[in-house]
Amino acid sequence: MNSVAALCLNIPDIKRCIQTEEDRTVTVRTLLLLSLWSCRSSSPGGAFGYVHSAADTWGVALAVRLPFIRSLRKNMAGLELLSDQGYRLDGRKAAELRKVQARMGVFAQADGSAYLEQGNTKALAVVYGPHEIRGSRSRALHDRAVINCQYSMATFSTAERKRRPHGDRKSTEMSLHLKQTFEAAVMTQLYPRSQIDIYVKILQSDGGNYSVCVNAATLAVIDAGIPMRDYVCACTVGFVDETPLADLCYAEESGGVSSLALALLPRGGQIALLQMDARLHQDHLEALIEAAMTACKGVSKVLDEVVRQHLQEVSSLTGE
């Protein structure tokens, strides 16, 4: 019995694991055992007496392990985002939001601050102002306040540890989107010739960064006592198998789905910002926007509860 025949006995079991997706841990463990087996078999006589030379070992590795790796990668890339039973990768239903937890007033030095977790995405927002225009006074507007937004990501926010300098293209684009969003929500006409600074940092990223930043910054602006027309809530939605998915996580965003981010003023139904980078058939656009608006209204209820709870805590501390 030669080495190729010995290894081929395990290939049907390996393919069965891949096709049925029984246990990816077992599949990966099998791959590691195959690698170890090939390496140990390079000695004369082999681990089990089947391989008699290093050339046989490398031949088995190239003939068997590489096709297996390709099939494994292909299977992982085609991982279904929505099961036949209607469940997503993290166990949620299509229209179900990730768990939202938030706190207001986390920094005493700032005029307003908030910390928000939406699933595994975590953001910190800080607001300063309204205050006088800093720098060139030519930036001042005689009829309303200037809103300055800065977005950044912590070095440890993703699995890839790298420097994230301020002013890069992605951060600049996100800062502009945040600025446009809050210009539509904040009553800037009440503070002419002044400036409002909103700083948002992503501490942990797992999809929906823009949406989490908007929701966190909304709580920070409210904590600063700056009047707004309404809560401004955001959510990222995608379209998979003719089904809209609300509040995408990173695995879903990177799965190649068509997605859009929407910021909404829920009571009036006004859209503050709509961003879509992927292609989407126009027949599906209305359903996707409707799903995003429904998700934003769900987020607004959570934010309203956070604000009311914060007011109760402040009232109990001040004795009012």
N, C-alpha and C positions, 0 to 999 in steps of 0.2 A: 504493500500500500504506500503510494507516494505522498508527498506533502500536500500537493494540490488537492488530491482526493480527500485527505484528512480534513483540510480546511473547508472544502465544499460541503461537508456534512453539516456544518454550522450555518451555511449561507441561507437555506430556506427559513430557519428559525429567525435569523437576523432580519430577513426581508419581511417576515410575518410581523415582527415587532414594529417595523417601519410602517407597513401598510395599515395595520390596525391601530397603531398609536397606543399599544397597551401600556407600555412603561418606558418612557424615554430614558430614564435612569438606567434601566437594564440594558437598553440599546447602547448607550454610551459606555457602560461598563464592559459590554461585550467587545466593543471596539478597542478599549484599552487592553483587555486580555489578549486580543489578537495581536496588538502591537508588541506586548510583552512576550508572547509566544514566539513571534517572528524573531525578536532580538535574541532570546535565549536559545533559539534553535540554530544560531549561526555556528555553534561549536560542532566539531565532528561528532556525528551520531545524533545530534539534535536533542531536544528536550525529551522527545518520545521515540527517538530512533527513526524519524521519518525524513528529516532533512540532513543531507550529508555534506553540504557546502554552503558558503556564504552566498554564492550565486543563486542557489536554489531559494534561499531566504529572501533575497531582494526580488527575485522573480515572483514569489508568492505575494510579497508585499505590493508590488506594482499591479499584479493581476487581480488581486482580491481586495486589498484594503482601499485602494484609490477609488474603484467603482463604488465601494460601500460608503466612503466619505461623500462622494458626489451625490449618491442617493439620499444620504442623511441630510445634506445641505438643502437639496431640493425639497425634501419633505418639510424641513423647518421653515423654508421660505414660503411654502404653500400652506402654512398653518391656518386653519379656518378661524376667522374672527367671530363668527356667529354660528353656533351649532344648530342642528336640525330641531332641537328642542327650544331654540330661541335664547340660549345663554351665551354670554361673551366669555372672553379669556379669563376675566376675574370673577366670573359667576354672576354678573349683573344681567338684568334684562335690557332690552334695546333702549328703552326710554329712562332707565334708572340712572340717577346721578351717583357720583362717588360721595362718600361721607365727608361732610363739611364741618370743620371745627374752627373756631375763631375766638380771639381775645382782643379787646380794645384797651388803649391806654397802657401799652407795655413799656413806653419810654416817658419819663417825666420831663426830660429836657426839651422834647419836641412839642409843638402845638397840638399835634394829633398823631397817633400811631396805632397800628393794628398788626396782628400776626394771624395768618390764615393757613389752614391745611385743607386741601381738597384732594382726597385720596392720598397719594404719596407725594404730591407736589406741595411744597411749603414756601410761603412768601412772607416777607416783612415789608410793611409800607410805613413811611414817615412823611408827615406834612409840616411845613413851616409857612407861616403867613396867615393872612395877608400882611405884607410889609412893603416898605419902599423899594423901588426898583434898584437893584444892585448893578453896578457897572455903568454902562452908557445909558443916560437918561433918554436917549433917542428911541429906546425900545418901549418907553412908556406909552400907553394908550389913554387918551383923555376920557373915553367913555366906558372903559371896562378894565378889568385886571388881566395881567399876562400870566398864563399858566405855564410853568416850566416843569417838565417831567424828565426824569432820568431813570433808566432801566439798567440793571446789571445782574449778573449771575455770579454766585460764589464759586470759588475754585473747586470746592468739594461738592458742588450741586449735582454732578453727574458722575458716572463710573470712570469717565476719562478725566484724569487730573491734568489740567492745563491752565495756563495763564489766560485770563479773559480781560483784555485791556478795555478801559472805557473808551467809547467813541468808535468801536468797530462797527461794521455795516449792520449786523444783526441788532446790536444794542441801539444804534441810532434809529433804525426802522421801528423797533418796538417802542422807543421813547416817543416817536412821532405819532404812533397809533394811540398811545396813552394820552398824549396831549389833545388829539382830536376828539377822543372819547369824553374827556372831562370838560373840554370847552363846550360840549353840548349839554352837559349836566349841571355844572356849577353856575350859579347866578353871578357871573363876573361883573355885571353892570352895577352891582352894589359897591364895588371896590375900584373906582377909577384911579388910574395912575399908580397902581400897586402891583404886586407880584405874589403869586402863590406857587410854592415849590413842592413837588410830589416826588419822592424818591422810593423806588421799589426794588427790592433785591430778592432773587430766587435763591433760597437756601437749599432746596432739594427739588430736582426736576423729574417729573414722571408724566409729562404731557400736559397740554392746556396751559402753557406758561402765561400767555396773554390773558386768558380768562381769569386765572388765579390772581394775577397782578391787578386787574380791574376790580375784582371783588374785594381784595385786601385794601386797595387804595380808597375804595368807597367808604369802608369803615373808618379809615384814617381821616378822611376829609370830614366825616360826620363827627368824629372825636375832636377835631379841631374847631368845631362849631361853625363851619362854613356852610351857608345855605345852599341847598341843591334843589333842583326841580323835582327830583325823584331819585330813588336808588338807581344806580347804574350797575347792571349785572351783566356778566358775560359768560358765554359757554361755547365750547368747540364741539361741533357735531360732524359725523361722517356718514357715508352711504355705502352699505355693504349688502349685497344680495337683495336689492330692491327694498332695503329696510334702513331707515335713519337710525344712527347710533348716537346717543347723547353723551356729552362729557367724555371725550376720548382720552384714554391713557396713552403712554408713550408707545407701547407695543402696537396699539391700533393706529396711531398717527404714522408710525414708521412702516406699517403694513401695506402702504401703497393705496390707501383708500382716498376717495375724493372727500375733502373736508372743508369746512368753513368755520370762521370764528365770528360771533355776532355779539354786540353789546347793545343792551336794550334798556329803555326807561319803561318799566313794566306797566305802570298805571295808565299812561297815555298810549302805550304801544309804539313809542317812537324808537327807531333804530338809530343809535349813536354812531355805530361803526359796523361795517360788514366787510370781511376780508376773506378771500378765497384764492389760493395759489394753484390748486389743481383743476383739471378739466372736469366738467360735469354737464350732462345733457340738460337742456333747458326744461324738459318735462319733469325732471326730478328736483329742480331748484325750489319750487314752491313748497314741496313736502319737506325739504331739508330746512328751509327758513322757518317753517311752522314748528318743526321739532326743536329748533334752536330757541325760538321764542317761548315755547312751553317750558324748556329747560331753564331759561333765564328767569321765568316767573317762579319756578321752584326754588332757584337760588335766592331770589329776593325774599321769599318767606323765611328762609334760614337766616339771612342777614338781618331781617327785621327782628327775629327772636334774639339774636346776639345783641342788637342795639338796646332792646327793651331790658334784657338781663343786665347789661352794663349800666343802664340808668338806675335800675333797682339797687345795684351794688354801690353806686356813687351816692344815691339818696340815703342809703343806710349808713354810709360812712360819715356823711355830713349832718345826719340827723334830721333831714328835711322830710 
